[in-house]
Amino acid sequence: MAAGTVAGVYAQALLELASERGNRVAIVESCRGLLGGPNRPATLSRGLIGQLDDPRLGKAKAKAVLNSALGSKIEMELLDLLSLLVDRNRLSDAPAVLAEVVRIEDEAVGRVVVHIVTASTLSSDTLNNVVVALMRILGPGTEVQAKVDPKLIGGMTVRVGDVFIDGCIHRKLIDMKSRILDVQLPETLWSSEEP
């Protein structure tokens, strides 16, 4: 995301404030915690945001719930940002803001997160070879997060930031089906007359 987006503006402001107060690392880690990850659920889930964003609840109650649920778990600057988002009817933007905070910090420290999805579990040797190849291309700050999705049938998908590479069998079969169905056949193909 660009710094000019809503998420980018809020993320940049939060990081600048965190740097001024000397707790940038703690705030970034809190953002990671709120977003969740491959092995941990999101603390600030879409369901919770939907409930807190409900106009019937009211802004004061929404902020009270946030304070009660997260007040002791996250830094005050982050809690203030979430309250500000409630006030401005932008709480639904919170996951994008948090993700942008993490992305900006990862970029600043040279960390690149690569998400790999395969049809079956990769052996440790194969995964190690993939990690080494990616580190050669992307640099030593590369972190690989591997996941298994049997629906891929075979092959893998790779996501690095906004770049998505789909090399799975499932996608190739869908593409093949589409190309076959798009072929224009001559009208005389099924006629009984021979040329």
Backbone as a printed PyTorch tensor [residue, N CA C, xyz], in Angstrom:
tensor([[[  0.8260,  -1.1740,   0.0000],
         [  0.0000,   0.0000,   0.0000],
         [  0.8730,   1.2410,   0.0000]],

        [[  0.4120,   2.2370,  -0.6340],
         [  1.1610,   3.4840,  -0.6820],
         [  0.8830,   4.3050,   0.5710]],

        [[  1.8300,   5.1930,   0.8710],
         [  1.6830,   6.0370,   2.0520],
         [  0.5000,   6.9850,   1.9200]],

        [[  0.0060,   7.2230,   0.6930],
         [ -1.1040,   8.1320,   0.4730],
         [ -2.4640,   7.5120,   0.7150]],

        [[ -2.5270,   6.2140,   0.9430],
         [ -3.8050,   5.5740,   1.2230],
         [ -4.2120,   5.8690,   2.6570]],

        [[ -5.4730,   5.6260,   2.9700],
         [ -5.9540,   5.8470,   4.3370],
         [ -5.1230,   5.0220,   5.3140]],

        [[ -4.9330,   3.7420,   5.0050],
         [ -4.1520,   2.8700,   5.8850],
         [ -2.7190,   3.3700,   6.0050]],

        [[ -2.1620,   3.8220,   4.8850],
         [ -0.7900,   4.3080,   4.8930],
         [ -0.6120,   5.5470,   5.7460]],

        [[ -1.5680,   6.4620,   5.6870],
         [ -1.4890,   7.7060,   6.4710],
         [ -1.5500,   7.3950,   7.9650]],

        [[ -2.5140,   6.5770,   8.3700],
         [ -2.6320,   6.2250,   9.7880],
         [ -1.4090,   5.4290,  10.2570]],

        [[ -0.9450,   4.5010,   9.4360],
         [  0.2100,   3.6780,   9.8070],
         [  1.4520,   4.5360,   9.9830]],

        [[  1.6840,   5.4420,   9.0520],
         [  2.8580,   6.3060,   9.1240],
         [  2.7970,   7.1920,  10.3670]],

        [[  1.6210,   7.7360,  10.6670],
         [  1.4590,   8.5880,  11.8500],
         [  1.7260,   7.7920,  13.1310]],

        [[  1.2140,   6.5590,  13.1940],
         [  1.4340,   5.7270,  14.3740],
         [  2.9200,   5.4110,  14.5420]],

        [[  3.6020,   5.0690,  13.4520],
         [  5.0230,   4.7430,  13.5400],
         [  5.8650,   5.9560,  13.9330]],

        [[  5.5030,   7.1350,  13.4340],
         [  6.2370,   8.3440,  13.8220],
         [  6.0620,   8.6290,  15.3050]],

        [[  4.8450,   8.4980,  15.8040],
         [  4.5830,   8.7040,  17.2280],
         [  5.3350,   7.6660,  18.0600]],

        [[  5.3190,   6.4280,  17.6100],
         [  6.0110,   5.3530,  18.3290],
         [  7.5180,   5.6040,  18.3700]],

        [[  8.0750,   6.0970,  17.2710],
         [  9.5040,   6.4060,  17.2380],
         [  9.8420,   7.5360,  18.2050]],

        [[  8.9930,   8.5590,  18.2340],
         [  9.2110,   9.6830,  19.1560],
         [  9.2070,   9.2140,  20.6040]],

        [[  8.3360,   8.2720,  20.9070],
         [  8.1870,   7.8110,  22.2930],
         [  9.0750,   6.6060,  22.6170]],

        [[  9.8180,   6.1140,  21.6100],
         [ 10.7720,   5.0380,  21.8480],
         [ 10.1820,   3.6530,  22.0150]],

        [[  8.9840,   3.4320,  21.5080],
         [  8.4060,   2.0870,  21.6290],
         [  7.9130,   1.5420,  20.2870]],

        [[  8.6330,   1.8490,  19.2310],
         [  8.2630,   1.4150,  17.8810],
         [  8.2070,  -0.1080,  17.7700]],

        [[  9.2190,  -0.7820,  18.2960],
         [  9.2710,  -2.2530,  18.1890],
         [  8.0710,  -2.8780,  18.9020]],

        [[  7.7450,  -2.3840,  20.0890],
         [  6.6220,  -2.9410,  20.8480],
         [  5.3060,  -2.7310,  20.1100]],

        [[  5.1310,  -1.5670,  19.5030],
         [  3.8890,  -1.2850,  18.7770],
         [  3.7780,  -2.1660,  17.5370]],

        [[  4.8760,  -2.3490,  16.8270],
         [  4.8400,  -3.2170,  15.6380],
         [  4.4890,  -4.6430,  16.0490]],

        [[  5.0600,  -5.1180,  17.1460],
         [  4.7550,  -6.4800,  17.6090],
         [  3.3000,  -6.5930,  18.0630]],

        [[  2.7670,  -5.5390,  18.6640],
         [  1.3530,  -5.5450,  19.0360],
         [  0.4640,  -5.5970,  17.7930]],

        [[  0.8710,  -4.8770,  16.7550],
         [  0.1230,  -4.9250,  15.4880],
         [  0.1270,  -6.3390,  14.9260]],

        [[  1.2870,  -6.9870,  14.9670],
         [  1.3680,  -8.3890,  14.5020],
         [  0.4160,  -9.2670,  15.3090]],

        [[  0.3890,  -9.0780,  16.6230],
         [ -0.4800,  -9.8700,  17.4930],
         [ -1.9520,  -9.6530,  17.1940]],

        [[ -2.3220,  -8.3930,  16.9620],
         [ -3.7240,  -8.1040,  16.6530],
         [ -4.1380,  -8.7050,  15.3220]],

        [[ -3.2010,  -8.7380,  14.3650],
         [ -3.5070,  -9.3010,  13.0460],
         [ -3.5500, -10.8200,  13.0530]],

        [[ -2.8080, -11.4370,  13.9640],
         [ -2.7140, -12.8910,  13.9740],
         [ -1.6940, -13.3550,  12.9560]],

        [[ -1.6360, -14.6340,  12.7490],
         [ -0.6720, -15.1970,  11.8200],
         [ -0.9910, -16.6320,  11.5270]],

        [[ -0.0520, -17.3210,  10.8830],
         [ -0.3130, -18.7150,  10.5070],
         [ -0.6030, -19.6290,  11.6950]],

        [[  0.0280, -19.3600,  12.8310],
         [ -0.1290, -20.2460,  13.9810],
         [ -0.8910, -19.6080,  15.1370]],

        [[ -1.4340, -18.4120,  14.9200],
         [ -2.1950, -17.7610,  15.9890],
         [ -3.3660, -16.9840,  15.3960]],

        [[ -4.5130, -17.0330,  16.0660],
         [ -5.6900, -16.3090,  15.5380],
         [ -5.5430, -14.8040,  15.7330]],

        [[ -6.2540, -14.0650,  14.9350],
         [ -6.2400, -12.6090,  15.0370],
         [ -6.9900, -12.1780,  16.2900]],

        [[ -6.4020, -11.2950,  17.0750],
         [ -7.0640, -10.7520,  18.2580],
         [ -8.1600,  -9.7920,  17.8330]],

        [[ -7.8760,  -9.0030,  16.7970],
         [ -8.8400,  -8.0400,  16.2740],
         [ -9.4200,  -8.6270,  14.9890]],

        [[-10.3840,  -9.5150,  15.1460],
         [-10.9490, -10.2420,  14.0050],
         [-11.9970,  -9.4070,  13.2810]],

        [[-12.3200,  -9.8100,  12.0680],
         [-13.3570,  -9.1230,  11.2820],
         [-14.7120,  -9.1870,  12.0050]],

        [[-14.9750, -10.3070,  12.6770],
         [-16.2300, -10.4490,  13.4090],
         [-16.3390,  -9.4460,  14.5440]],

        [[-15.2560,  -9.2910,  15.3010],
         [-15.2420,  -8.3280,  16.4030],
         [-15.3870,  -6.9050,  15.8640]],

        [[-14.6710,  -6.6100,  14.7910],
         [-14.7660,  -5.2760,  14.1890],
         [-16.2010,  -5.0020,  13.7450]],

        [[-16.8340,  -5.9970,  13.1320],
         [-18.2230,  -5.8360,  12.6910],
         [-19.1590,  -5.5290,  13.8500]],

        [[-18.9490,  -6.2080,  14.9780],
         [-19.7860,  -5.9590,  16.1490],
         [-19.5430,  -4.5710,  16.7250]],

        [[-18.2760,  -4.1620,  16.7880],
         [-17.9440,  -2.8530,  17.3570],
         [-18.3190,  -1.7100,  16.4280]],

        [[-18.4040,  -1.9970,  15.1440],
         [-18.7240,  -0.9770,  14.1450],
         [-20.2340,  -0.7910,  13.9850]],

        [[-21.0150,  -1.6040,  14.6800],
         [-22.4710,  -1.5290,  14.5900],
         [-22.9630,  -0.2220,  15.2130]],

        [[-23.6740,   0.6190,  14.4670],
         [-24.1370,   1.9120,  14.9870],
         [-25.0240,   1.7810,  16.2220]],

        [[-25.7130,   0.6480,  16.3560],
         [-26.5900,   0.4590,  17.5180],
         [-25.7970,   0.3720,  18.8180]],

        [[-24.5400,  -0.0640,  18.7250],
         [-23.6970,  -0.1810,  19.9140],
         [-23.2710,   1.1960,  20.4160]],

        [[-22.9840,   2.0890,  19.4920],
         [-22.5400,   3.4280,  19.8700],
         [-21.0270,   3.4860,  20.0300]],

        [[-20.4950,   4.6650,  19.7690],
         [-19.0410,   4.8400,  19.7980],
         [-18.4700,   4.7140,  21.2040]],

        [[-19.1660,   5.2360,  22.1930],
         [-18.6610,   5.1760,  23.5700],
         [-18.5450,   3.7310,  24.0480]],

        [[-19.5620,   2.9190,  23.7640],
         [-19.5190,   1.5110,  24.1760],
         [-18.4530,   0.7530,  23.3860]],

        [[-18.3220,   1.0480,  22.0850],
         [-17.3150,   0.3770,  21.2600],
         [-15.9200,   0.6520,  21.8120]],

        [[-15.6560,   1.9030,  22.1770],
         [-14.3380,   2.2500,  22.7340],
         [-14.1450,   1.6080,  24.1070]],

        [[-15.2100,   1.5130,  24.8870],
         [-15.1160,   0.8690,  26.2050],
         [-14.7900,  -0.6130,  26.0500]],

        [[-15.4020,  -1.2650,  25.0660],
         [-15.1230,  -2.6860,  24.8170],
         [-13.6690,  -2.8630,  24.3700]],

        [[-13.2220,  -2.0010,  23.4730],
         [-11.8210,  -2.0670,  23.0290],
         [-10.8790,  -1.8790,  24.2150]],

        [[-11.1610,  -0.9050,  25.0370],
         [-10.3070,  -0.6310,  26.1920],
         [-10.2970,  -1.8090,  27.1540]],

        [[-11.4620,  -2.3910,  27.3830],
         [-11.5670,  -3.5290,  28.2950],
         [-10.8570,  -4.7570,  27.7380]],

        [[-11.0380,  -5.0100,  26.4440],
         [-10.4760,  -6.2180,  25.8380],
         [ -8.9790,  -6.0990,  25.5570]],

        [[ -8.5350,  -4.8980,  25.1740],
         [ -7.1530,  -4.7650,  24.7040],
         [ -6.2880,  -3.8470,  25.5530]],

        [[ -6.8920,  -3.0680,  26.4480],
         [ -6.1700,  -2.0430,  27.1870],
         [ -4.9040,  -2.5110,  27.8710]],

        [[ -4.9250,  -3.6820,  28.4460],
         [ -3.7410,  -4.1820,  29.1560],
         [ -2.8050,  -4.9750,  28.2540]],

        [[ -3.2090,  -5.2270,  27.0170],
         [ -2.4300,  -6.0790,  26.1150],
         [ -1.6360,  -5.3100,  25.0710]],

        [[ -2.0400,  -4.0730,  24.7910],
         [ -1.3620,  -3.2990,  23.7530],
         [ -0.9630,  -1.9260,  24.3000]],

        [[ -0.0900,  -1.2670,  23.5620],
         [  0.3920,   0.0490,  23.9610],
         [ -0.7340,   1.0790,  23.8440]],

        [[ -0.6330,   2.1190,  24.6640],
         [ -1.6470,   3.1640,  24.7050],
         [ -1.7960,   3.8500,  23.3370]],

        [[ -0.6920,   4.0480,  22.6180],
         [ -0.7550,   4.7080,  21.3040],
         [ -1.6140,   3.9090,  20.3270]],

        [[ -1.5000,   2.5980,  20.3950],
         [ -2.2780,   1.7390,  19.5110],
         [ -3.7480,   1.7390,  19.9140]],

        [[ -4.0050,   1.7260,  21.2000],
         [ -5.3820,   1.8000,  21.6900],
         [ -6.0080,   3.1480,  21.3070]],

        [[ -5.2130,   4.2210,  21.4090],
         [ -5.6950,   5.5420,  20.9980],
         [ -6.0280,   5.5680,  19.5080]],

        [[ -5.2090,   4.9070,  18.6960],
         [ -5.4740,   4.8530,  17.2540],
         [ -6.7880,   4.1200,  16.9830]],

        [[ -7.0050,   3.0050,  17.6580],
         [ -8.2490,   2.2540,  17.4590],
         [ -9.4580,   3.0850,  17.8960]],

        [[ -9.3130,   3.8280,  18.9810],
         [-10.3980,   4.7140,  19.4320],
         [-10.6580,   5.8170,  18.4160]],

        [[ -9.5880,   6.3500,  17.8410],
         [ -9.7300,   7.3760,  16.8060],
         [-10.4630,   6.8130,  15.5880]],

        [[-10.1390,   5.5760,  15.2290],
         [-10.8180,   4.9320,  14.0980],
         [-12.3080,   4.7440,  14.3930]],

        [[-12.6370,   4.4320,  15.6420],
         [-14.0460,   4.3200,  16.0380],
         [-14.7210,   5.6760,  15.8750]],

        [[-14.0660,   6.7350,  16.3930],
         [-14.6380,   8.0880,  16.3020],
         [-14.8810,   8.5180,  14.8680]],

        [[-13.9980,   8.1120,  13.9720],
         [-14.1000,   8.5390,  12.5730],
         [-14.8390,   7.5360,  11.6930]],

        [[-15.5050,   6.5660,  12.3140],
         [-16.2500,   5.5230,  11.5870],
         [-15.3460,   4.7680,  10.6030]],

        [[-14.1310,   4.4880,  11.0230],
         [-13.1540,   3.8130,  10.1690],
         [-12.5710,   2.5630,  10.8350]],

        [[-13.2570,   2.0030,  11.8090],
         [-12.7250,   0.8240,  12.4900],
         [-12.5320,  -0.3310,  11.5120]],

        [[-13.3450,  -0.3810,  10.4610],
         [-13.1910,  -1.4580,   9.4680],
         [-11.8480,  -1.3530,   8.7390]],

        [[-11.2010,  -0.1780,   8.7900],
         [ -9.8770,  -0.0050,   8.1780],
         [ -8.7460,  -0.4870,   9.0880]],

        [[ -9.0510,  -0.8450,  10.3290],
         [ -8.0160,  -1.2160,  11.2970],
         [ -7.0950,  -2.3330,  10.8040]],

        [[ -7.6220,  -3.4520,  10.2560],
         [ -6.6990,  -4.4930,   9.7940],
         [ -5.7310,  -3.9990,   8.7070]],

        [[ -6.2180,  -3.1480,   7.8070],
         [ -5.3440,  -2.6080,   6.7590],
         [ -4.2880,  -1.6860,   7.3580]],

        [[ -4.6620,  -0.8920,   8.3560],
         [ -3.7040,  -0.0020,   9.0110],
         [ -2.6370,  -0.8220,   9.7280]],

        [[ -3.0700,  -1.8350,  10.4720],
         [ -2.1140,  -2.6860,  11.2010],
         [ -1.1810,  -3.4130,  10.2450]],

        [[ -1.7390,  -3.9280,   9.1540],
         [ -0.9160,  -4.6230,   8.1560],
         [  0.0930,  -3.6680,   7.5280]],

        [[ -0.3140,  -2.4340,   7.3140],
         [  0.5950,  -1.4400,   6.7300],
         [  1.7120,  -1.0850,   7.7010]],

        [[  1.4010,  -1.0090,   8.9910],
         [  2.4390,  -0.7700,  10.0040],
         [  3.4870,  -1.8750,   9.9360]],

        [[  3.0190,  -3.1130,   9.9000],
         [  3.9370,  -4.2610,   9.8420],
         [  4.7340,  -4.2410,   8.5390]],

        [[  4.0700,  -3.9400,   7.4260],
         [  4.7600,  -3.9130,   6.1340],
         [  5.8450,  -2.8410,   6.0930]],

        [[  5.5310,  -1.6400,   6.5900],
         [  6.5120,  -0.5510,   6.6040],
         [  7.7220,  -0.9420,   7.4500]],

        [[  7.4630,  -1.5220,   8.6150],
         [  8.5680,  -1.9100,   9.4980],
         [  9.3970,  -3.0400,   8.8810]],

        [[  8.7240,  -4.0250,   8.2960],
         [  9.4500,  -5.1200,   7.6450],
         [ 10.3420,  -4.5920,   6.5320]],

        [[  9.8120,  -3.6700,   5.7530],
         [ 10.5880,  -3.0780,   4.6620],
         [ 11.7840,  -2.3010,   5.2120]],

        [[ 11.5850,  -1.5910,   6.3110],
         [ 12.6520,  -0.7850,   6.9040],
         [ 13.8060,  -1.6480,   7.4170]],

        [[ 13.4910,  -2.8330,   7.9280],
         [ 14.5450,  -3.7040,   8.4650],
         [ 14.9950,  -4.7750,   7.4690]],

        [[ 14.4650,  -4.7290,   6.2480],
         [ 14.8860,  -5.6820,   5.2190],
         [ 14.2670,  -7.0560,   5.3600]],

        [[ 13.1550,  -7.1580,   6.0440],
         [ 12.4750,  -8.4440,   6.2310],
         [ 11.4690,  -8.6370,   5.1030]],

        [[ 11.5230,  -9.7910,   4.4650],
         [ 10.6020, -10.1220,   3.3860],
         [  9.8800, -11.4020,   3.7730]],

        [[  8.5520, -11.3370,   3.8510],
         [  7.7620, -12.5210,   4.2060],
         [  7.2250, -13.1350,   2.9220]],

        [[  7.5140, -14.4190,   2.7390],
         [  7.0610, -15.1600,   1.5640],
         [  6.0740, -16.2160,   2.0350]],

        [[  4.8740, -16.1900,   1.4610],
         [  3.8440, -17.1770,   1.8000],
         [  3.8190, -18.2200,   0.6860]],

        [[  4.0790, -19.4610,   1.0560],
         [  4.0630, -20.5650,   0.0970],
         [  2.9370, -21.5130,   0.4780]],

        [[  2.1220, -21.8780,  -0.5030],
         [  1.0640, -22.8550,  -0.2810],
         [  1.3090, -24.0070,  -1.2470]],

        [[  1.3660, -25.2260,  -0.7150],
         [  1.5840, -26.4140,  -1.5330],
         [  0.4350, -27.3960,  -1.3330]],

        [[  0.3260, -28.3480,  -2.2630],
         [ -0.7400, -29.3390,  -2.1840],
         [ -0.4860, -30.3550,  -1.0830]],

        [[  0.7750, -30.6120,  -0.7790],
         [  1.1330, -31.5450,   0.2940],
         [  2.3280, -30.9740,   1.0520]],

        [[  2.5860, -31.5130,   2.2200],
         [  3.6720, -31.0140,   3.0560],
         [  5.0130, -31.2320,   2.3660]],

        [[  5.8180, -30.1730,   2.3310],
         [  7.1450, -30.2820,   1.7370],
         [  8.0850, -30.9700,   2.7160]],

        [[  8.9860, -31.7850,   2.1900],
         [ 10.0000, -32.3870,   3.0540],
         [ 10.9140, -31.2770,   3.5560]],

        [[ 11.6110, -31.5330,   4.6430],
         [ 12.4820, -30.4960,   5.2050],
         [ 13.5900, -30.1180,   4.2160]],

        [[ 14.0940, -31.0940,   3.4390],
         [ 15.1230, -30.7910,   2.4400],
         [ 14.5760, -29.8960,   1.3370]],

        [[ 13.3820, -30.2210,   0.8420],
         [ 12.7770, -29.4210,  -0.2220],
         [ 12.4830, -28.0180,   0.2730]],

        [[ 11.9130, -27.8970,   1.4620],
         [ 11.6150, -26.5820,   2.0220],
         [ 12.8980, -25.7850,   2.2170]],

        [[ 13.9420, -26.4320,   2.6860],
         [ 15.2270, -25.7690,   2.8700],
         [ 15.7750, -25.2670,   1.5340]],

        [[ 15.6610, -26.0710,   0.4770],
         [ 16.1220, -25.6570,  -0.8520],
         [ 15.3290, -24.4490,  -1.3490]],

        [[ 14.0220, -24.4350,  -1.0980],
         [ 13.1790, -23.3060,  -1.5000],
         [ 13.6030, -22.0500,  -0.7420]],

        [[ 13.8120, -22.1860,   0.5690],
         [ 14.2150, -21.0410,   1.3960],
         [ 15.5630, -20.4920,   0.9230]],

        [[ 16.5160, -21.3680,   0.6650],
         [ 17.8390, -20.9260,   0.2110],
         [ 17.7300, -20.1990,  -1.1250]],

        [[ 16.9380, -20.7370,  -2.0610],
         [ 16.7640, -20.0930,  -3.3650],
         [ 16.1010, -18.7240,  -3.2100]],

        [[ 15.0880, -18.6350,  -2.3550],
         [ 14.4130, -17.3540,  -2.1370],
         [ 15.3390, -16.3430,  -1.4650]],

        [[ 16.1660, -16.8000,  -0.5460],
         [ 17.1070, -15.8930,   0.1230],
         [ 18.1340, -15.3480,  -0.8640]],

        [[ 18.5190, -16.1720,  -1.8380],
         [ 19.4440, -15.7060,  -2.8700],
         [ 18.8140, -14.5910,  -3.6920]],

        [[ 17.5190, -14.7270,  -3.9640],
         [ 16.8090, -13.7520,  -4.7930],
         [ 16.3970, -12.5240,  -3.9880]],

        [[ 15.8250, -12.7260,  -2.7920],
         [ 15.2130, -11.6420,  -2.0340],
         [ 16.0780, -11.0700,  -0.9210]],

        [[ 17.1380, -11.7640,  -0.5590],
         [ 18.0240, -11.2680,   0.4890],
         [ 17.9320, -12.0860,   1.7620]],

        [[ 18.8730, -11.8270,   2.6790],
         [ 18.9610, -12.6350,   3.9020],
         [ 17.8060, -12.4370,   4.8750]],

        [[ 17.0230, -11.3830,   4.7270],
         [ 15.8960, -11.1450,   5.6270],
         [ 14.6370, -11.8770,   5.2180]],

        [[ 14.7570, -12.8800,   4.3800],
         [ 13.5950, -13.6030,   3.8720],
         [ 13.0740, -14.5930,   4.9090]],

        [[ 11.7770, -14.5380,   5.1570],
         [ 11.1130, -15.4740,   6.0700],
         [ 10.0300, -16.1960,   5.2840]],

        [[ 10.0680, -17.5160,   5.2960],
         [  9.1050, -18.3090,   4.5340],
         [  8.0620, -18.8780,   5.4820]],

        [[  6.7910, -18.6780,   5.1170],
         [  5.6800, -19.2640,   5.8630],
         [  4.9870, -20.2420,   4.9270]],

        [[  5.1050, -21.5320,   5.2370],
         [  4.5580, -22.5850,   4.3840],
         [  3.2310, -23.0870,   4.9360]],

        [[  2.3310, -23.3770,   4.0170],
         [  0.9920, -23.8570,   4.3730],
         [  0.6140, -24.9320,   3.3560]],

        [[ -0.2740, -25.8320,   3.7450],
         [ -0.7160, -26.9130,   2.8650],
         [ -2.1940, -26.7170,   2.5300]],

        [[ -2.5230, -26.8650,   1.2360],
         [ -3.9070, -26.8000,   0.7650],
         [ -4.0880, -27.8860,  -0.2910]],

        [[ -4.6920, -29.0320,   0.0720],
         [ -4.8380, -30.1500,  -0.8670],
         [ -5.6260, -29.8000,  -2.1360]],

        [[ -6.4370, -28.7140,  -2.0950],
         [ -7.2270, -28.3340,  -3.2720],
         [ -6.3450, -27.9190,  -4.4460]],

        [[ -5.0800, -27.6100,  -4.1860],
         [ -4.1800, -27.2140,  -5.2740],
         [ -3.8480, -28.3830,  -6.2040]],

        [[ -4.0590, -29.5980,  -5.7630],
         [ -3.7980, -30.8470,  -6.4680],
         [ -2.2950, -31.1130,  -6.5740]],

        [[ -1.5260, -30.1630,  -7.0160],
         [ -0.0700, -30.2810,  -7.1400],
         [  0.5070, -28.9020,  -7.3740]],

        [[  1.8300, -28.7940,  -7.3140],
         [  2.4690, -27.5070,  -7.5300],
         [  2.3830, -26.6330,  -6.2910]],

        [[  2.5250, -25.3140,  -6.4930],
         [  2.4980, -24.3940,  -5.3630],
         [  2.1200, -22.9910,  -5.8010]],

        [[  1.7300, -22.1890,  -4.8120],
         [  1.5310, -20.7620,  -5.0270],
         [  2.5070, -20.0340,  -4.1150]],

        [[  2.9790, -18.8780,  -4.5720],
         [  3.9310, -18.0850,  -3.8060],
         [  3.4400, -16.6420,  -3.8000]],

        [[  3.3980, -16.0400,  -2.6110],
         [  3.0130, -14.6270,  -2.4900],
         [  4.1150, -13.8890,  -1.7400]],

        [[  4.5980, -12.8200,  -2.3800],
         [  5.5740, -11.9230,  -1.7580],
         [  4.9880, -10.5210,  -1.8900]],

        [[  4.4670,  -9.9980,  -0.7950],
         [  3.8270,  -8.6870,  -0.8570],
         [  2.6360,  -8.7270,  -1.8000]],

        [[  2.6510,  -7.8720,  -2.8210],
         [  1.5590,  -7.8160,  -3.7920],
         [  1.7720,  -8.7490,  -4.9840]],

        [[  2.9110,  -9.4270,  -5.0260],
         [  3.2220, -10.3170,  -6.1520],
         [  2.7220, -11.7200,  -5.8180]],

        [[  1.9400, -12.2870,  -6.7320],
         [  1.3750, -13.6260,  -6.5400],
         [  1.7320, -14.4860,  -7.7410]],

        [[  2.3700, -15.6150,  -7.4910],
         [  2.7280, -16.5580,  -8.5530],
         [  1.9480, -17.8380,  -8.3130]],

        [[  1.1470, -18.2110,  -9.2930],
         [  0.3030, -19.4010,  -9.1610],
         [  0.8270, -20.4890, -10.0900]],

        [[  1.4930, -21.4710,  -9.5150],
         [  2.0200, -22.5860, -10.2920],
         [  1.3770, -23.8970,  -9.8760]],

        [[  0.1020, -23.8620,  -9.4880],
         [ -0.5610, -25.0830,  -9.0240],
         [ -1.2930, -25.7670, -10.1770]],

        [[ -1.4870, -27.0420, -10.0430],
         [ -2.1700, -27.8520, -11.0530],
         [ -3.6300, -27.4210, -11.1820]],

        [[ -4.2630, -27.1070, -10.0720],
         [ -5.6680, -26.6960, -10.0820],
         [ -5.8720, -25.5150, -11.0270]],

        [[ -5.0370, -24.4950, -10.9160],
         [ -5.1380, -23.3130, -11.7780],
         [ -4.8820, -23.6820, -13.2340]],

        [[ -3.9080, -24.5550, -13.4700],
         [ -3.5990, -24.9530, -14.8590],
         [ -4.7740, -25.7060, -15.4800]],

        [[ -5.4600, -26.5340, -14.6890],
         [ -6.6290, -27.2530, -15.2000],
         [ -7.7700, -26.2840, -15.5290]],

        [[ -7.9610, -25.2850, -14.6720],
         [ -8.9980, -24.2780, -14.9300],
         [ -8.6730, -23.5000, -16.2030]],

        [[ -7.4070, -23.1090, -16.3580],
         [ -6.9910, -22.3820, -17.5630],
         [ -7.1730, -23.2480, -18.8160]],

        [[ -6.8180, -24.5280, -18.7050],
         [ -6.9560, -25.4390, -19.8440],
         [ -8.4270, -25.5940, -20.2310]],

        [[ -9.2870, -25.7610, -19.2610],
         [-10.7190, -25.8860, -19.5180],
         [-11.2420, -24.6370, -20.2220]],

        [[-10.8230, -23.4870, -19.7350],
         [-11.2540, -22.2220, -20.3260],
         [-10.8070, -22.1090, -21.7810]],

        [[ -9.5610, -22.4830, -22.0570],
         [ -9.0530, -22.4140, -23.4440],
         [ -9.8010, -23.3850, -24.3490]],

        [[-10.1040, -24.5720, -23.8380],
         [-10.8240, -25.5630, -24.6470],
         [-12.2300, -25.0650, -24.9670]],

        [[-12.9050, -24.5010, -23.9710],
         [-14.2620, -24.0180, -24.1910],
         [-14.3120, -22.7790, -25.0840]],

        [[-13.2250, -22.0450, -25.1660],
         [-13.1810, -20.8390, -25.9870],
         [-12.8380, -21.1050, -27.4580]],

        [[-12.4490, -22.3340, -27.7940],
         [-12.0700, -22.6550, -29.1740],
         [-13.3090, -22.5820, -30.0670]],

        [[-13.1760, -21.8560, -31.1620],
         [-14.2640, -21.7500, -32.1440],
         [-14.1400, -22.8970, -33.1480]],

        [[-15.1680, -23.6970, -33.2180],
         [-15.1700, -24.8310, -34.1450],
         [-15.9110, -24.4440, -35.4230]],

        [[-15.4410, -24.9360, -36.5630],
         [-16.1500, -24.6290, -37.8150],
         [-17.5410, -25.2630, -37.8100]],

        [[-18.4870, -24.6090, -38.4530],
         [-19.8680, -25.0960, -38.4810],
         [-19.9830, -26.4340, -39.2110]],

        [[-19.1060, -26.7250, -40.1060],
         [-19.1840, -27.9750, -40.8840],
         [-18.5300, -29.1420, -40.1820]],

        [[-18.0100, -28.9360, -39.0090],
         [-17.3000, -29.9940, -38.2990],
         [-18.1740, -31.2340, -38.0820]],

        [[-19.4320, -31.0390, -37.7120],
         [-20.2920, -32.1700, -37.3730],
         [-21.2340, -32.5600, -38.5190]],

        [[-21.0380, -31.9940, -39.6660],
         [-21.9270, -32.3750, -40.8030],
         [-21.5150, -33.7340, -41.3430]],

        [[-22.4740, -34.4360, -41.9340],
         [-22.2180, -35.7890, -42.4330],
         [-21.5280, -35.7750, -43.7890]],

        [[-21.4670, -34.6350, -44.4310],
         [-20.8080, -34.5350, -45.7250],
         [-19.3110, -34.5590, -45.5420]],

        [[-18.6620, -35.3220, -46.4340],
         [-17.2050, -35.3340, -46.4050],
         [-16.6860, -34.4240, -47.4910]],

        [[-15.5920, -33.6950, -47.2280],
         [-15.0760, -32.7650, -48.2270],
         [-14.5710, -33.4380, -49.4600]]])
